[in-house]
Amino acid sequence: MTMQKRVYIVLAVVVVVLAGVAAWQGLRQQEPVYGGKTLTLWLRTYAPSSSSRLQSPEWNAADDAVRHMGTNCFPILLRMIRQKDSPSKLWLVAFTRKHGLTKRIHFVLAAVRNVEASRAFIALGDGAKDAVPALVRMYDEKITVESRSAIEDALAWIGPAAKPAIPLLVRGTTNANPRVRANALWALGEIHAEPEVCVPCLIQALNDSDDWARLSAAHALGMFGTDAKSAVPALTEMTNVSPLLSRGIFSTRLQAMLEARNALRKIDPPVVWPTSESFLDYGVPAEDAPISPR
């Protein structure tokens, strides 16, 4: 490596670190505190790389902290959920990984912050309804795929109180990115309002080219219950899991088929649909059974 290149790298590190420190200080100056820990420290529990999982003691403790801080969390969560990394930071992250420098220089990507913030809304639930207008505005800014997906997740966890977001989520179901589509479909189910608008959109999504999107659409239709009876024929077409099972294929496609069966039971309970009480009945590992597209 030439001396000139080393100088460029050092300068890039300094710029990114200074920017990160400034952003961090901006967050800390306004952060609520619970149990002697700031909000952003509690949110680390929700990071994708965290060893803590949903319903673990650590996760439950973070949930309690977030609920205690309540609406005071909003400014930080909204700032984190819309974070976007600069091109220079992304270049530097790629460079450190390529040259094995990750132990010396540690970066937290904006995508991680997006997820940490979105998962706080699991604890807040409909208590975060006042954040819906801001989330809607951010979504239309089209910041990044990761940010949009995290916003969709947040709206899903807010639930029916996020009804004002239905128009933007319906638009999201036709997004070019499959992750954005899947999360939008899942969120429509968690909100389960305006069936006359959402159900036709969800039925159409059962033919999506992405298996996660199809699974999310099936799940969402089940959340609408009897209001989704017009989806019965399309869902029935998805329920034939035999060809995949005979080949020993346990995939997202199989999970989507099983989710269609679960949806049919919720939509039309009097009808006896083929039984599959659990994904485990078909050899799908518990950790692979769908909880959300993320």
DAHU-V166811 format. One record per residue. N is the residue number from 1. RES is the residue in one small letter. OMEGA is omega as a letter, one per 20 degrees, with the letter a starting at -180 (999 if undefined). Layout:
N	RES	OMEGA
N	RES	OMEGA
//
This chain:
1	m	a
2	t	r
3	m	a
4	q	a
5	k	r
6	r	r
7	v	r
8	y	a
9	i	r
10	v	r
11	l	r
12	a	r
13	v	a
14	v	a
15	v	a
16	v	a
17	v	r
18	l	r
19	a	r
20	g	r
21	v	r
22	a	r
23	a	a
24	w	r
25	q	r
26	g	r
27	l	a
28	r	a
29	q	a
30	q	a
31	e	r
32	p	a
33	v	r
34	y	r
35	g	r
36	g	r
37	k	r
38	t	a
39	l	a
40	t	r
41	l	r
42	w	a
43	l	r
44	r	r
45	t	a
46	y	a
47	a	r
48	p	a
49	s	a
50	s	r
51	s	r
52	s	r
53	r	r
54	l	r
55	q	r
56	s	r
57	p	a
58	e	r
59	w	r
60	n	r
61	a	r
62	a	r
63	d	r
64	d	r
65	a	a
66	v	r
67	r	r
68	h	a
69	m	r
70	g	a
71	t	r
72	n	r
73	c	a
74	f	a
75	p	a
76	i	a
77	l	a
78	l	r
79	r	a
80	m	a
81	i	r
82	r	a
83	q	r
84	k	r
85	d	r
86	s	r
87	p	a
88	s	r
89	k	r
90	l	r
91	w	a
92	l	r
93	v	r
94	a	a
95	f	a
96	t	r
97	r	a
98	k	a
99	h	r
100	g	a
101	l	a
102	t	r
103	k	a
104	r	a
105	i	a
106	h	r
107	f	r
108	v	a
109	l	r
110	a	r
111	a	r
112	v	r
113	r	r
114	n	a
115	v	r
116	e	a
117	a	a
118	s	a
119	r	r
120	a	a
121	f	r
122	i	a
123	a	a
124	l	r
125	g	a
126	d	r
127	g	r
128	a	a
129	k	a
130	d	r
131	a	a
132	v	a
133	p	r
134	a	r
135	l	r
136	v	r
137	r	r
138	m	a
139	y	a
140	d	r
141	e	r
142	k	a
143	i	r
144	t	r
145	v	a
146	e	r
147	s	a
148	r	r
149	s	r
150	a	r
151	i	r
152	e	r
153	d	a
154	a	r
155	l	r
156	a	a
157	w	r
158	i	r
159	g	a
160	p	r
161	a	r
162	a	a
163	k	r
164	p	a
165	a	a
166	i	r
167	p	a
168	l	r
169	l	r
170	v	r
171	r	a
172	g	a
173	t	r
174	t	r
175	n	a
176	a	a
177	n	a
178	p	r
179	r	r
180	v	r
181	r	a
182	a	a
183	n	r
184	a	r
185	l	r
186	w	a
187	a	r
188	l	r
189	g	a
190	e	r
191	i	a
192	h	r
193	a	r
194	e	a
195	p	a
196	e	r
197	v	a
198	c	a
199	v	r
200	p	r
201	c	a
202	l	r
203	i	r
204	q	a
205	a	r
206	l	r
207	n	a
208	d	r
209	s	a
210	d	a
211	d	r
212	w	r
213	a	r
214	r	r
215	l	a
216	s	r
217	a	r
218	a	r
219	h	a
220	a	r
221	l	r
222	g	r
223	m	r
224	f	r
225	g	a
226	t	r
227	d	a
228	a	a
229	k	r
230	s	a
231	a	a
232	v	a
233	p	a
234	a	r
235	l	r
236	t	r
237	e	a
238	m	a
239	t	a
240	n	a
241	v	a
242	s	a
243	p	a
244	l	a
245	l	a
246	s	r
247	r	r
248	g	a
249	i	r
250	f	a
251	s	r
252	t	r
253	r	r
254	l	r
255	q	r
256	a	r
257	m	r
258	l	r
259	e	r
260	a	r
261	r	r
262	n	r
263	a	a
264	l	r
265	r	a
266	k	a
267	i	a
268	d	a
269	p	a
270	p	a
271	v	r
272	v	r
273	w	r
274	p	a
275	t	r
276	s	a
277	e	a
278	s	r
279	f	r
280	l	r
281	d	a
282	y	r
283	g	r
284	v	a
285	p	a
286	a	a
287	e	a
288	d	r
289	a	a
290	p	r
291	i	r
292	s	a
293	p	a
294	r	999
//
